[in-house]
Amino acid sequence: MLCDKTMVELMLRLLKESGIEGAQFNERKTMGSEDFAFISNSVPAAFLSLGAANKDPSKRVGFHNPTIEFDEDAMPIGAAMHVAMAKYWLAENK
């Protein structure tokens, strides 16, 4: 999957306008097993990774570990980003 540069810039702008601090673009390559890549073949898309590591470093474990605990304070940020992107898309694609 390749992220569309325009969509990445839009996400970063919407995060900033939403008052969400610390947003950054990371051009690292990853072999994530996401079906999202199929969507990005059809429409401009960008993948947002939401940092939700446990605030207590001693409780951090790898993904897919049955004892993993996420920082639930990240959930409103992810929800706000989905809403902002949907509102933008709807406004531009009536």
C-alpha positions in Angstrom: 0.0 0.0 0.0 1.2 3.5 -0.8 -0.2 6.4 1.0 -1.5 9.2 -1.2 0.6 12.3 -0.3 -2.4 14.7 -0.6 -4.4 12.5 1.8 -1.5 12.4 4.3 -1.2 16.2 4.1 -4.9 16.5 4.7 -4.8 14.2 7.7 -2.0 16.2 9.3 -3.9 19.4 8.7 -7.1 18.1 10.2 -5.2 16.7 13.2 -3.7 20.1 13.8 -7.0 21.9 13.3 -8.6 19.5 15.7 -6.1 20.5 18.4 -4.4 17.1 18.4 -0.7 17.6 19.2 2.2 15.4 18.2 1.0 14.3 14.8 3.8 13.5 12.4 4.4 11.8 9.1 6.7 8.8 9.2 7.8 7.4 5.8 8.8 4.1 7.2 7.9 1.0 5.2 6.0 -1.8 7.0 4.8 -5.2 6.0 1.5 -4.8 7.9 -1.1 -7.4 6.9 -3.9 -4.9 6.3 -6.6 -5.4 3.7 -6.6 -1.6 3.5 -4.1 -1.8 0.7 -6.9 -3.1 -1.6 -8.9 0.1 -0.9 -5.9 2.3 -1.6 -5.7 0.7 -5.1 -9.1 2.2 -5.9 -9.2 5.5 -4.1 -6.7 8.0 -2.7 -6.0 6.8 0.8 -3.6 7.2 3.8 -3.1 4.9 6.7 -3.1 6.5 10.1 -1.3 4.7 12.9 -2.6 5.7 16.3 -0.1 5.5 19.2 -1.8 3.8 22.1 1.0 2.4 24.1 0.3 1.8 27.8 1.6 4.8 29.8 3.3 2.4 32.2 6.4 1.1 30.3 6.5 -2.1 32.5 3.1 -3.1 31.1 4.1 -2.8 27.4 4.1 -6.0 25.5 4.1 -6.9 21.8 1.0 -6.7 19.5 -1.2 -9.8 19.5 -0.2 -10.6 23.1 -3.2 -11.7 25.1 -2.1 -9.4 28.0 -1.8 -6.2 26.0 -3.4 -3.1 27.5 -3.8 0.0 25.3 -4.0 3.5 26.5 -7.7 4.2 26.0 -7.1 7.9 26.0 -6.1 7.4 22.4 -9.6 6.3 21.4 -11.1 9.8 21.2 -8.3 10.9 18.9 -8.9 8.1 16.5 -12.6 8.7 16.5 -12.1 12.4 16.0 -9.8 11.7 13.0 -12.4 9.4 11.4 -15.1 12.0 11.8 -12.9 14.9 10.5 -12.0 12.9 7.4 -15.6 11.8 6.8 -16.9 15.4 7.1 -14.2 16.7 4.7 -15.0 14.0 2.2 -18.7 14.6 2.4 -18.2 18.3 2.0 -16.0 17.8 -1.1 -18.1 15.0 -2.7 -21.7 16.0 -2.5 
